[in-house]
Amino acid sequence: MGGTDRTTPAKPPLHARIERTQLRLQVAALERALETSERRRQTVIDRYEHLLAEREASADESSASTARSGSSLKRLLGLSH
């Protein structure tokens, strides 16, 4: 009978376990950085969409105001029936 038990897997050497732990920590840090980046990107997109909506609403309001002013002027000049 030999000196090692083959039914129990050997524990990886300490340096391998340390390297594996460091890699897990790096992956976790990269995942957090990615999540932060994605949140920032989404915030920029949301702000941009909000600004576009405000600009569109302002343009619609401006054109409606111009149309009302034109109608008022026509009525004032008696050009409208």
Backbone as CSV, one residue per row, in Angstrom:
resi,resn,N_x,N_y,N_z,CA_x,CA_y,CA_z,C_x,C_y,C_z
1,MET,0.830,-1.179,0.000,0.000,0.000,0.000,0.873,1.241,0.000
2,GLY,0.492,2.235,-0.892,1.254,3.459,-1.043,0.975,4.451,0.071
3,GLY,1.631,5.618,0.018,1.522,6.602,1.076,0.411,7.627,0.885
4,THR,-0.182,7.791,-0.337,-1.213,8.823,-0.530,-2.558,8.191,-0.770
5,ASP,-3.583,8.868,-0.307,-4.965,8.420,-0.504,-5.483,9.043,-1.796
6,ARG,-5.834,8.247,-2.772,-6.252,8.752,-4.083,-7.736,9.139,-4.124
7,THR,-8.509,8.909,-3.102,-9.934,9.246,-3.126,-10.181,10.707,-2.778
8,THR,-9.275,11.352,-2.062,-9.422,12.753,-1.697,-8.578,13.584,-2.645
9,PRO,-9.225,14.556,-3.361,-8.429,15.383,-4.272,-7.426,16.221,-3.481
10,ALA,-6.262,16.396,-4.060,-5.220,17.189,-3.412,-5.610,18.657,-3.420
11,LYS,-5.320,19.356,-2.346,-5.590,20.780,-2.248,-4.587,21.498,-3.147
12,PRO,-5.063,22.494,-3.934,-4.113,23.225,-4.789,-3.059,23.919,-3.921
13,PRO,-1.886,24.133,-4.454,-0.840,24.817,-3.692,-1.295,26.223,-3.295
14,LEU,-0.706,26.739,-2.245,-1.082,28.045,-1.707,-1.002,29.143,-2.763
15,HIS,0.058,29.161,-3.543,0.207,30.216,-4.559,-0.930,30.158,-5.580
16,ALA,-1.393,28.969,-5.915,-2.503,28.838,-6.867,-3.803,29.352,-6.244
17,ARG,-4.010,29.058,-4.962,-5.209,29.551,-4.279,-5.181,31.069,-4.150
18,ILE,-4.009,31.622,-3.872,-3.877,33.085,-3.774,-4.159,33.717,-5.124
19,GLU,-3.588,33.153,-6.184,-3.810,33.695,-7.531,-5.287,33.617,-7.908
20,ARG,-5.923,32.512,-7.592,-7.351,32.348,-7.889,-8.185,33.391,-7.130
21,THR,-7.841,33.619,-5.870,-8.550,34.626,-5.070,-8.342,36.017,-5.654
22,GLN,-7.119,36.333,-6.072,-6.850,37.630,-6.691,-7.656,37.787,-7.974
23,LEU,-7.733,36.750,-8.757,-8.505,36.816,-10.005,-9.989,37.027,-9.724
24,ARG,-10.511,36.344,-8.716,-11.920,36.546,-8.354,-12.173,37.980,-7.926
25,LEU,-11.245,38.538,-7.145,-11.383,39.928,-6.699,-11.321,40.892,-7.882
26,GLN,-10.427,40.623,-8.828,-10.332,41.472,-10.018,-11.612,41.397,-10.842
27,VAL,-12.160,40.207,-10.999,-13.409,40.041,-11.750,-14.534,40.811,-11.055
28,ALA,-14.615,40.686,-9.730,-15.659,41.398,-8.985,-15.503,42.910,-9.150
29,ALA,-14.263,43.407,-9.085,-14.025,44.844,-9.259,-14.404,45.285,-10.669
30,LEU,-14.064,44.494,-11.674,-14.425,44.830,-13.055,-15.936,44.810,-13.264
31,GLU,-16.617,43.871,-12.633,-18.081,43.821,-12.746,-18.707,45.057,-12.124
32,ARG,-18.187,45.485,-10.956,-18.705,46.710,-10.322,-18.442,47.925,-11.203
33,ALA,-17.252,48.004,-11.783,-16.918,49.129,-12.665,-17.833,49.141,-13.887
34,LEU,-18.115,47.979,-14.433,-19.015,47.882,-15.577,-20.421,48.343,-15.206
35,GLU,-20.911,47.906,-14.062,-22.246,48.316,-13.612,-22.310,49.828,-13.429
36,THR,-21.271,50.411,-12.841,-21.217,51.864,-12.651,-21.220,52.572,-13.998
37,SER,-20.417,52.060,-14.924,-20.356,52.652,-16.261,-21.708,52.569,-16.962
38,GLU,-22.372,51.438,-16.846,-23.685,51.270,-17.473,-24.708,52.227,-16.868
39,ARG,-24.669,52.416,-15.535,-25.594,53.362,-14.888,-25.334,54.779,-15.378
40,ARG,-24.067,55.160,-15.480,-23.731,56.507,-15.976,-24.189,56.688,-17.409
41,ARG,-23.954,55.674,-18.220,-24.371,55.743,-19.628,-25.884,55.905,-19.727
42,GLN,-26.619,55.144,-18.916,-28.074,55.235,-18.942,-28.545,56.604,-18.459
43,THR,-27.838,57.178,-17.486,-28.177,58.517,-17.002,-28.003,59.543,-18.114
44,VAL,-26.918,59.428,-18.872,-26.680,60.344,-19.993,-27.783,60.186,-21.043
45,ILE,-28.144,58.948,-21.353,-29.207,58.697,-22.336,-30.523,59.295,-21.847
46,ASP,-30.852,59.072,-20.577,-32.097,59.617,-20.024,-32.126,61.139,-20.093
47,ARG,-30.994,61.771,-19.748,-30.925,63.242,-19.818,-31.101,63.728,-21.249
48,TYR,-30.443,63.058,-22.177,-30.529,63.448,-23.584,-31.971,63.325,-24.081
49,GLU,-32.625,62.209,-23.753,-34.011,62.025,-24.175,-34.919,63.079,-23.555
50,HIS,-34.653,63.436,-22.300,-35.445,64.469,-21.626,-35.260,65.813,-22.325
51,LEU,-34.016,66.151,-22.667,-33.757,67.412,-23.375,-34.437,67.432,-24.742
52,LEU,-34.394,66.306,-25.452,-35.067,66.242,-26.749,-36.573,66.438,-26.596
53,ALA,-37.142,65.819,-25.565,-38.579,65.963,-25.330,-38.922,67.409,-24.999
54,GLU,-38.087,68.059,-24.180,-38.327,69.467,-23.850,-38.218,70.340,-25.093
55,ARG,-37.203,70.059,-25.910,-37.015,70.849,-27.134,-38.202,70.663,-28.072
56,GLU,-38.678,69.440,-28.199,-39.829,69.163,-29.065,-41.084,69.860,-28.539
57,ALA,-41.295,69.793,-27.226,-42.460,70.446,-26.632,-42.373,71.955,-26.824
58,SER,-41.184,72.492,-26.676,-40.994,73.929,-26.861,-41.254,74.328,-28.309
59,ALA,-40.775,73.508,-29.241,-40.990,73.791,-30.659,-42.475,73.700,-31.004
60,ASP,-43.164,72.694,-30.458,-44.603,72.562,-30.694,-45.359,73.759,-30.125
61,GLU,-44.977,74.176,-28.933,-45.624,75.316,-28.288,-45.370,76.592,-29.078
62,SER,-44.153,76.737,-29.579,-43.791,77.918,-30.355,-44.575,77.974,-31.663
63,SER,-44.702,76.829,-32.348,-45.430,76.826,-33.612,-46.926,77.034,-33.368
64,ALA,-47.448,76.508,-32.266,-48.859,76.723,-31.943,-49.098,78.190,-31.615
65,SER,-48.154,78.797,-30.907,-48.269,80.211,-30.556,-48.215,81.073,-31.810
66,THR,-47.341,80.725,-32.738,-47.230,81.461,-34.000,-48.526,81.332,-34.801
67,ALA,-49.085,80.136,-34.828,-50.346,79.924,-35.559,-51.463,80.744,-34.930
68,ARG,-51.522,80.774,-33.593,-52.555,81.574,-32.913,-52.364,83.050,-33.205
69,SER,-51.109,83.516,-33.197,-50.830,84.924,-33.481,-51.242,85.268,-34.898
70,GLY,-50.969,84.382,-35.836,-51.351,84.619,-37.228,-52.859,84.690,-37.377
71,SER,-53.588,83.827,-36.670,-55.047,83.850,-36.729,-55.589,85.131,-36.124
72,SER,-54.998,85.575,-35.031,-55.429,86.810,-34.379,-55.201,87.992,-35.299
73,LEU,-54.058,88.007,-35.966,-53.749,89.092,-36.885,-54.730,89.096,-38.051
74,LYS,-55.055,87.923,-38.585,-56.020,87.841,-39.687,-57.379,88.350,-39.239
75,ARG,-57.807,87.968,-38.031,-59.088,88.443,-37.528,-59.061,89.960,-37.339
76,LEU,-57.952,90.457,-36.826,-57.813,91.883,-36.583,-57.907,92.659,-37.898
77,LEU,-57.325,92.108,-38.933,-57.329,92.779,-40.231,-58.587,92.473,-41.036
78,GLY,-59.429,91.627,-40.467,-60.683,91.293,-41.147,-60.490,90.346,-42.314
79,LEU,-59.409,89.582,-42.290,-59.149,88.659,-43.384,-59.754,87.302,-43.131
80,SER,-60.245,87.051,-41.936,-60.804,85.762,-41.604,-62.327,85.869,-41.581
81,HIS,-62.988,84.847,-42.020,-64.453,84.869,-42.042,-65.011,84.184,-40.856
